[in-house]
Amino acid sequence: MSIVAQFEVSFYQYLDENGELTSKDVPALAKDFKTLKKLYRDMAIVRQMDSKAYALQRTGKMGTYAAATGQEAIGVGFGSIMNAEDVLVPYYRGQAAMIQHGTRIEEILLYWGGDERGSDFQAESARQDFPIAVPIATQSLHATGVAKAMQIRGEKRCVFTEIGEGGTSQGDFYEALNLAGIWNLGVVFVINNNQWAISVPSEIQTACQTYAQKAFAAGIDCVQVDGNDVIAVRDVAEKAAEKARNGGGATLIEAITLRLCDHTTADDASRYRPDGELDEGWAKEPMIRLRKYLEHNNQWSESDEQAMQAEVVESVQKSVDNYLNTPTDKTEAMFDNLYAELPERTLAQRELAIARGAK
């Protein structure tokens, strides 16, 4: 007997739960306090947006919503290193990365409010980004398609796509990894491992030691990272993006975190969470971790916190007001973005909708 192949998964963490550096060998970002303060504020924006979205849903002003509470460092981390010409193919919990790449908060709220105009991103950096994908794992294949188009054109661009750990059980995900490996595509797959696929815990979701190792079968690189450490997430994402843009192929990043909220506003996680899990999670969450680090380095104070939170609340409220004050779209709008030219049967449905809407 001989061993024909061996594999290993590297784990990255630079900032522990106490806000302390885990080694002296850390990225330059660890001492770039201006950037770290911006990342901290950006995470606060996502958390405040989620809080407002819950309130909107509970008062009947928006539909079902999937918050990212406790997971902000993942989307903010990799979203912050995307170039304007890169493309984001998000999933339904991807608001942090979407905002980083230029999508406006009110556009995301419009989408969840049932208004397709929310997917018509106005920022130049987001114009080629894909809309939110609610079907599980289909976005993974879309991302490989985009990356293949970039490859054919000879463009030095990168595609980022995100998925929950539960979504990696879908065949679409494996097919996307296989294509990315065969074609050497410039795509970065980010697994948001928040421990729960709705009510299904990781231990009965996969027999793998890690989700990262699912990349081995596809022949692409993989890493595992502490998803509550924004320094580590940004560092591994930046390296993966540079590799992708320069013909080095795909990377799978598994970011480990914990969902500190319900799966969506239609869920009640208290029915299946074990006792004490949330308390432990809140002690390790990404914002308090980064705040402690800034405070340890005399870069943050209570007055800084209060001023930042007040500014964040005001900024998000403006976006909420923009959403609430957006005039209702015409009834026929639900048909107008389906096809370049509507089929005959759909034209008849459109006319009927207009007639009923007029009543």
For each residue, the residues with C-beta under 8 A, 3 or more apart:
1:
2:
3: 6
4:
5:
6: 3
7: 213 216
8:
9: 209 210 212 213 222 223 224
10: 223 224
11: 223 224 225 226
12: 223 224 225 226 229 232 235 236
13: 16 22 225 226 229 232
14: 21 22 23 26 27 30 229 231 232 235
15: 19 20 21 22 30 226 229 230 231 232 289 290 293
16: 13 19 20 21 22 229 289
17: 228 283 284 289
18: 289 292
19: 15 16 288 289 290 291 292 293 294 295 296
20: 15 16 293 296
21: 14 15 16 24 26 30 293
22: 13 14 15 16
23: 14 26
24: 21
25:
26: 14 21 23 29 30 231
27: 14 30 231 234 235
28: 31 32
29: 26 32 35 36 231 234 235
30: 14 15 21 26 27 36 231
31: 28
32: 28 29 35 36
33: 36 37 294 297 299
34: 37 38
35: 29 32 38 39
36: 29 30 32 33 39 40 230 231 290 293 294 299
37: 33 34 40 41 294 299 300
38: 34 35 41 42
39: 35 36 42 43 76 77 80 230 234 290
40: 36 37 43 44 287 290 291 294 300 308
41: 37 38 44 45 308 311 312
42: 38 39 45 46 72 76 80 96 99 100
43: 39 40 46 47 72 73 76 96 230 286 287 290
44: 40 41 47 48 287 308 309 312
45: 41 42 48 49 99 105 312 315 316
46: 42 43 49 50 68 72 75 76 95 96 99
47: 43 44 50 51 69 72 287
48: 44 45 51 52 312 313 316
49: 45 46 52 53 95 99 105 108 316 319
50: 46 47 53 54 65 67 68 69 95 261
51: 47 48 54 55
52: 48 49 55 56 316 317 320
53: 49 50 56 57 62 65 67 109 112
54: 50 51 57 58 65 67 265
55: 51 52 58 59
56: 52 53 59 61 62 65 109 113 320 323
57: 53 54 60 61 62 63 64 65 112 265
58: 54 55 265
59: 55 56
60: 57
61: 56 57 113 324
62: 53 56 57 65 109 112 113
63: 57 112 113 114
64: 57 112 264 265 266
65: 50 53 54 56 57 62 112 264 265
66: 92 93 263 264 265
67: 50 53 54 93 261 262 264 265
68: 46 50 71 72 75 93 94 95 96 261
69: 47 50 72 259 260 261
70: 194 228 257 258 259 260 261 281 282 285 286
71: 68 74 75 93 96 192 194 227 257 258 259 260 286
72: 42 43 46 47 68 69 75 76 96 286 287
73: 43 76 77 227 228 229 230 233 255 257 286 290
74: 71 77 78 96 97 162 190 192 227 233 255 257
75: 46 68 71 72 78 79 94 95 96 97 98 99 100 162
76: 39 42 43 46 72 73 79 80 96 97 100 230
77: 39 73 74 80 81 230 232 233 234 237 255
78: 74 75 81 82 97 160 162 188 190 233 234 237 241 253
79: 75 76 82 88 96 97 98 99 100 101 160
80: 39 42 76 77 100 234
81: 77 78 234 237 238 241
82: 78 79 86 88 97 100 101 158 160 241
83: 86 157 158 241 245
84: 102 124 125
85: 155 157
86: 82 83 101 157 158 159 160 241
87: 128 129 130 143 146 150 157 158 159 160
88: 79 82 94 97 98 101 126 129 130 159 160 161
89: 129 130 133 139 140 142 143 146 159 160 161
90: 94 95 97 98 129 130 131 132 133 139 161 162
91: 94 132 133 134 139 161 162 163 164 167
92: 66 132 133 134
93: 66 67 68 71 162 164 192
94: 68 75 88 90 91 97 98 132 162
95: 46 49 50 68 75 90 98 99 108
96: 42 43 46 68 71 72 74 75 76 79 99 100
97: 74 75 76 78 79 82 88 90 94 100 101 160 162
98: 75 79 88 90 94 95 101 103 108 126 129 132
99: 42 45 46 49 75 79 95 96 102 103 104 105 108
100: 42 75 76 79 80 82 96 97
101: 79 82 86 88 97 98 123 125 126 129
102: 84 99 121 123 124 125 126 129
103: 98 99 107 108 121 123 126 129
104: 99 107 108 121 122 123 319 322
105: 45 49 99 108 109 316 319 320 323
106: 109 110 118 319 320 322 323 326
107: 103 104 110 111 117 118 119 120 121 122
108: 49 95 98 99 103 104 105 111 112 118 132
109: 53 56 62 105 106 112 113 118 319 320 323
110: 106 107 113 115 117 118 323 326
111: 107 108 115 116 118 119 131 132
112: 53 57 62 63 64 65 108 109 118
113: 56 61 62 63 109 110 118 323
114: 63
115: 110 111 118 326 329
116: 111 119 120 329 333 334 337
117: 107 110 120 326 329 333
118: 106 107 108 109 110 111 112 113 115
119: 107 111 116 131 132
120: 107 116 117
121: 102 103 104 107 126 127 129
122: 104 107 126 127
123: 101 102 103 104 126 127
124: 84 102 127
125: 84 101 102
126: 88 98 101 102 103 121 122 123 129
127: 121 122 123 124
128: 87
129: 87 88 89 90 98 101 102 103 121 126
130: 87 88 89 90 133 139 142 146
131: 90 111 119
132: 90 91 92 94 98 108 111 119
133: 89 90 91 92 130 138 139 142
134: 91 92
135: 138
136: 166 167 170 172
137: 140 141 163 167 168 170 171 172 173 176
138: 133 135 141 142 172
139: 89 90 91 130 133 142 143 161 162 163
140: 89 137 143 144 161 163 167 172 173 175 176 177 189
141: 137 138 144 145 172 175 176 179
142: 89 130 133 138 139 145 146 161
143: 87 89 139 140 146 147 159 160 161 176 187 189
144: 140 141 147 148 159 176 179 180 183 185 187
145: 141 142 148 149
146: 87 89 130 142 143 149 150 159 187
147: 143 144 150 151 159 180 183 185 186 187 244 250
148: 144 145 151 152 179 183 185
149: 145 146 152 153
150: 87 146 147 153 155 157 159 186
151: 147 148 154 155 183 184 185 186
152: 148 149
153: 149 150
154: 151
155: 85 150 151
156: 245 246
157: 83 85 86 87 150 186 245
158: 82 83 86 87 186 187 188 241 244 245
159: 86 87 88 89 143 144 146 147 150 185 186 187 188 244
160: 78 79 82 86 87 88 89 97 143 187 188 190 237 241
161: 88 89 90 91 139 140 142 143 187 188 189 190
162: 74 75 78 90 91 93 94 97 139 190 191 192
163: 91 137 139 140 167 168 173 189 190 191 192
164: 91 93 167 168 191 192 193 194 197
165: 168 191 192 193 194 195 197 202 205 206 211 254
166: 136 169 196 197 198 200 205
167: 91 136 137 140 163 164 170 173 197
168: 137 163 164 165 173 191 206 211 214
169: 166 173 197 205 206
170: 136 137 167 173 174
171: 137 174 175
172: 136 137 138 140 141 175 176
173: 137 140 163 167 168 169 170 176 177 214
174: 170 171 177 178 214 217 218
175: 140 141 171 172 178 179
176: 137 140 141 143 144 172 173 179 180 189
177: 140 173 174 180 181 189 214 215 217 218 220 250 252
178: 174 175 181 182 217 218
179: 141 144 148 175 176 182 183 185
180: 144 147 176 177 183 184 185 187 189 218 220 249 250
181: 177 178 184 218 219 220 249 250
182: 178 179 219
183: 144 147 148 151 179 180
184: 151 180 181 247 249 250
185: 144 147 148 151 159 179 180 244 249 250
186: 147 150 151 157 158 159 244 245 247 248 249 250
187: 143 144 146 147 158 159 160 161 180 244 250
188: 78 158 159 160 161 237 240 241 244 250 251 252 253
189: 140 143 161 163 176 177 180 215 250 251 252 253
190: 74 78 160 161 162 163 237 253 255
191: 162 163 164 165 168 211 212 252 253 254 255
192: 71 74 93 162 163 164 165 227 255 257
193: 164 165 202 211 227 254 255 256 257
194: 70 71 164 165 227 257 258 259
195: 165 201 202 257 258 259
196: 166 199 200 201 202 259 263 269 272 273
197: 164 165 166 167 169 200 201 202 205
198: 166 263 267
199: 196 263 267 269 271 272
200: 166 196 197 204 205
201: 195 196 197 204 205
202: 165 193 195 196 197 205 206
203:
204: 200 201
205: 165 166 169 197 200 201 202
206: 165 168 169 202 211
207:
208: 211 213 214
209: 9 213
210: 9 213 224 254
211: 165 168 191 193 206 208 214 254
212: 9 191 215 222 223 224 252 253 254
213: 7 9 208 209 210 216 222
214: 168 173 174 177 208 211 217 218 222 252
215: 177 189 212 218 220 221 222 251 252
216: 7 213 219 222
217: 174 177 178 214
218: 174 177 178 180 181 214 215 250
219: 181 182 216
220: 177 180 181 215 249 250 251 252
221: 215 240 243 249 250 251 252
222: 9 212 213 214 215 216 251 252 253 254
223: 9 10 11 12 212 236 240 251 252 253 254
224: 9 10 11 12 210 212 253 254 255 256
225: 11 12 13 229 232 233 236 253 254 255 256
226: 11 12 13 15 229 232 233 255 256
227: 71 73 74 192 193 194 233 255 256 257 286
228: 17 70 73 256 257 258 284 285 286 289
229: 12 13 14 15 16 73 225 226 232 233 286 289
230: 15 36 39 43 73 76 77 233 234 286 290
231: 14 15 26 27 29 30 36 234 235
232: 12 13 14 15 77 225 226 229 235 236
233: 73 74 77 78 225 226 227 229 230 236 237 253 255
234: 27 29 39 77 78 80 81 230 231 237 238
235: 12 14 27 29 231 232 238 239
236: 12 223 225 232 233 239 240 253
237: 77 78 81 160 188 190 233 234 240 241 253
238: 81 234 235 241 242
239: 235 236 242 243
240: 188 221 223 236 237 243 244 251 253
241: 78 81 82 83 86 158 160 188 237 238 244 245
242: 238 239 245 246 248
243: 221 239 240 246 248 249 251
244: 147 158 159 185 186 187 188 240 241 248 249 250 251
245: 83 156 157 158 186 241 242
246: 156 242 243
247: 184 186
248: 186 242 243 244
249: 180 181 184 185 186 220 221 243 244
250: 147 177 180 181 184 185 186 187 188 189 218 220 221 244
251: 188 189 215 220 221 222 223 240 243 244
252: 177 188 189 191 212 214 215 220 221 222 223
253: 78 188 189 190 191 212 222 223 224 225 233 236 237 240
254: 165 191 193 210 211 212 222 223 224 225
255: 73 74 77 190 191 192 193 224 225 226 227 233
256: 193 224 225 226 227 228
257: 70 71 73 74 192 193 194 195 227 228 286
258: 70 71 194 195 228 277 280 281 284 285
259: 69 70 71 194 195 196 263 269
260: 69 70 71 278 281 282 285
261: 50 67 68 69 70 269
262: 67 265 266 267 268 269
263: 66 196 198 199 259 266 267 269
264: 64 65 66 67 267
265: 54 57 58 64 65 66 67 262
266: 64 262 263
267: 198 199 262 263 264
268: 262 271
269: 196 199 259 261 262 263 272 273
270: 273
271: 199 268
272: 196 199 269
273: 196 269 270 277 278
274: 277
275:
276: 279 280
277: 258 273 274 280 281
278: 260 273 281 282
279: 276 282 283
280: 258 276 277 283 284
281: 70 258 260 277 278 284 285
282: 70 260 278 279 285 288
283: 17 279 280 288
284: 17 228 258 280 281 289
285: 70 228 258 260 281 282 288 289
286: 43 70 71 72 73 227 228 229 230 257 289 290
287: 40 43 44 47 72 290 291
288: 19 282 283 285 291 292
289: 15 16 17 18 19 228 229 284 285 286 292 293
290: 15 19 36 39 40 43 73 230 286 287 293 294
291: 19 40 287 288 294 295 300 305
292: 18 19 288 289 295 296
293: 15 19 20 21 36 289 290 296 297
294: 19 33 36 37 40 290 291 297 299 300
295: 19 291 292 298 299 300 301
296: 19 20 292 293
297: 33 293 294
298: 295
299: 33 36 37 294 295
300: 37 40 291 294 295 304 305
301: 295 304 305
302: 305 306
303: 306 307
304: 300 301 307 308
305: 291 300 301 302 308 309
306: 302 303 309 310
307: 303 304 310 311
308: 40 41 44 304 305 311 312
309: 44 305 306 312 313
310: 306 307 313 314
311: 41 307 308 314 315
312: 41 44 45 48 308 309 315 316
313: 48 309 310 316 317
314: 310 311 317 318
315: 45 311 312 318 319
316: 45 48 49 52 105 312 313 319 320
317: 52 313 314 320 321
318: 314 315 321 322
319: 49 104 105 106 109 315 316 322 323
320: 52 56 105 106 109 316 317 323 324
321: 317 318 324 325
322: 104 106 318 319 325 326
323: 56 105 106 109 110 113 319 320 326
324: 61 320 321
325: 321 322
326: 106 110 115 117 322 323
327:
328:
329: 115 116 117 333
330: 333 357
331: 334 353 354 356 357
332: 335 336 350 353 354 357
333: 116 117 329 330 336 337
334: 116 331 353
335: 332 338 342 346 349 350 353
336: 332 333 350
337: 116 333
338: 335 342 346
339: 342 343 346
340:
341:
342: 335 338 339 346 347 350
343: 339 346 347
344: 347 348
345: 348 349
346: 335 338 339 342 343 349 350
347: 342 343 344 350 351
348: 344 345 351 352
349: 335 345 346 352 353
350: 332 335 336 342 346 347 353 354
351: 347 348 354 355
352: 348 349 355 356
353: 331 332 334 335 349 350 356 357
354: 331 332 350 351 357 358
355: 351 352 358 359
356: 331 352 353 359
357: 330 331 332 353 354
358: 354 355
359: 355 356
